[in-house]
Structures are given as structure tokens and as C-alpha cells.
Amino acid sequence: MFFKYGKKEIDYLKSRDKILGDAIDKIGHIKRTVDTDLFSSIIHHIIGQQISTAAQKTIWERINSKIGEITVDAITDLSIDEIQKFGMTFRKAEYIKDFANKIKSGELILNDINDKSDDEIITYLSALKGIGVWTAEMLMIFCLQRPDVLSYTDLAIHRGLRMLYHHRNIDKKKFEKYRRKFSPYGTVASLYIWTVAGGTIAGMKDYAPKKKAGSK
């Protein structure tokens, strides 16, 4: 399943910003995979923090091979040591076990999360061990398919905005200008900004100041 968007969102963004509109025309439709199961998505995102996509994929495949479907019971039946042995840190294994235990006990309820506002979801999810604001925002996009998420804490969003608009840096004031401009379809804008940041459009460069030799 891919993130759903179409002509309505594209026409709106193109009407709001010519530079982004030109990039949209060059890139075409973007297919980004989503996982609508919030429980497994949270575990997947905890695993993926601060490691490569390839490493995350390897660990995820090991877990699926061992236990099959990622369910609450399947995770709570494992010890922290067993979870850690899939290839993640002990701390991540603790986070995953703690999360699954809270779901099973009823301390946490995920079923009503779609009734919450974006801000409420960020507050709710980022209160979990191992989930920060950025991870909550990514879950809102790639699981809950919220339409208006543009993450200030995402480095690739900063890079894409610098490349598109020739900024040397993106401070909060500049970011808010773009967030307001792209709303209520900030998520679709994010998909294109990420693609720009990945170097899809030939000739675009990052205008961030280059670090001097010897600087850290």
C-alpha cells in the first residue's frame, strides 16, 4: 500500500508555490509504502533509529522469520534477551518489550489514536520510551497517513528546502513560512522535498555552507 494522494493535492501545491510545482512536474507521482498497523510500525521505527536502512531491514526480516506476524502476544512472549538477539541494542529491546507489555495490560490504547489531533498524537506517541517527536511524525505519515506533516526535525527536509530555494540554512522562521504555504497538504510536499534532497533532479545542489578543513 502506498501513501494516497492525487490531483487535488498536487494542484493545490503547484498553485501555492511555483518552485515546488516545477519540481513536482519533473519528479512525477511518488509511491511511498505505508504500514497501516500502528503496533508493528512503532516497533519497526524503534528498531530503525540511528542505524542504516539496510540494518533495519535485516533485523526486521529476522523477527518476521522467527515469529511471523508482529502481534502484541508474539512480542510479549519473548524475553528482552530474545528480542535483543535479533541484532538490536539491549535498550531498544527494552523499549519494545515495555511498549508491548503496556498494550497488553491496557495501559496504552492505540485503537482510538485516529480520533486525536496531530499535536495530540505527537504528545501521545513521544511519551513512549524510544519514541521522539521525529519518530512520531514519521509514524503519522507512514502509518496513519496524516495529510499535513512537515517535520522541522528532519535533516532531509532541511536539505531539500535548501536545494529548492537556495537557502544556506533553514531556521524556524523560514520553516514555518513553508509549512504554512504547503498546509493542509504538508505531507505530500514532504514526499517531494525528500525526493529532491535525494538528488533526483539533476543540477540541484545543497547551498549549506561548506565546513572548513579541520572543523568538526
N, C-alpha and C positions, 0 to 999 in steps of 0.2 A: 504494500500500500504506500502511496506517495502523498505528500502534503498537497491538499486540494486548493487550487486557485485557478483563476481563468481571466476572461476578457474584462470583467468588471474591475478587478484589482489592478490589472495591467493598464487599462485605460486611465484609471484614476492616478496612478503613479506617474504615468507619462504626461498627464495634464498638469501635474504639480511640479515636475522637475525635468527639464529638457535633457540635462546631462545624464541623469539616471535613465531617462527614456531612451536615449541613444544606446546606452549600454544594454538595456533590455532587448532592443532590436537586434543587436549584434549577437547576444547570447542565445536568445530564443527561450523556449519553455524549459524550466528546470524540474527535474524529477528528484525529489529528496525523500528517501524512505522514512516512514514513521512507524512507531510501535505503539499501538493503542492500549497495551496492557501496562498500566502505571506501575504495578508492583515489580514486574521484571525490568521495566525501563529504569526505575530507580536503582536497582541492583546493577544493571548494565553501566549506568553513569558513575556509580561509586567505583566500580572496577576500573573505569577508563580514566579516572583523574590522575594527572601527572605521569601518564605512560603513553606510549605511541598507540596509534590506531591498530597497528599490526599486533602489538602485545595484548591489547584489549580483546581483539578478535580471537586470538589463541586461547586466552583464559575462558572466554565465553563459550567457545567450542568445546573445551574440556568439561565445563559444567554441564552443558547440554548433553554431551556424550554420556556423562556419568548418571545424571538424574532425569534427563528428558525435559519435560515441561517445567519451567521455573515457577513453582507454586509456593504458597506460604508453607504448606506442610512439608514439601520437599526440602526447603531451606531449614526449617526448624528441626527437622530430623537429623541434620548434620551438626557436628560439633564445630567450634571455631577452628580447631586444628585441621579438620577435614576440609573446611572452606578455604583456609589459608593454603593448603597443599595444591589447590588448583593453580597457584602461581602468583597470588597477590600478597600484599603485606599483611601482617597479623592485625594491624589496626583496621584495615579495610574489612577483613574477615569479621572483626568485632562489630563494625558498623552494620554490616549486612545481617549478622545474627541478631543484633539488637533491634534492627528495623523489623525483621520478620517476626520476632517474639512479640513486639508491640502490636503488630497487625493481628496476630493470632489471639492475643489476650483481649483485643478490643480497645486497647489504649489509643490506638490510631485507627481512623476510619478513612479509607480512600474513596469510597463509593460516591460521596457527596461533594467531591472536590470541584466538579464542573459547575456547581452552583455558586462557587466563590468568585470574587473579582480577581483580576490579575495580581493586584497588590496583596490580596488575602492569600492567594496561592503561594506567592513568593515567601510571605511570612510563615505560612504553614510548613512548606517543604524545607525551607532553610533552617528551621528549628530542629530538623532531624540531624543526628550525628552523621558527618560525612557529606552533607548537602549544604552548599553555599548558595549565594544569590545567583551566580552564573549557572550552576548546575540546575537550579530551579527554573531559570529562564529557558535553558535548553530542553528541559522536560516539558515546559509549556509549549514549545514549538514542536518537538519531535515525538511527543506522545499525545498531549492534549490538543494540539493543533490550534492554539490560540492565535488569532489573526494579527495582533498588534504588538509584537515583541521585537524590540531593537535593543540589544544589550550593550550598555556602556562599558561593562567589564570585559567584553570580548575583544581580544587583541586583533583578530582578523577583521572585525568590523571597523576598528580604528584604521587599519591598513587600507582597507577598501575605500573608506571615505577620503583618506589622504590621496590615494591614487586617482579617484574620480574628480575631486575638487581642488587638487594641487595644494593641499594644506601641509604645513610642516608638522603640525600636531593637531590633535582633536581634544580640546578642553571641554569641560562640561557645558559651557555656554554654546559652543558650536554644535556639540552633540544634540542638545535639546532643540536647536533650530531644525536639524534634520529630522529628529524624532517627531516633532510637531508637523513638519511638512509631509512626512510619509504616513502619518496616522490617518485613518484607522487600519492601514494595511502595512504596518511596520515589519511584519514577519516576511511578507513577500519581498519587500525591499531588502531585508536581511539576506535572503537567499541569493539575490543578485549581487549585493555588496560582498558577500563571501566568495562568490564566483570571480568577481573582479580581483579580490585580494589573492586568489589562487593563480593569477596570471593568465587567465583565459583570453583576455583581449590584448593582442599584440601591440607593443609600443607604449603601453601604460607603465609608469614607474611609481615607486614609493618616494614621496617627497620629504620623508622624515630626515632630519639632519643626520649625516653620517658620523659615527663615533670616531674620535681621533685615535690614532695609533697609541696603544698602551692604556687606553681608558677602559674602565670596567662597566 
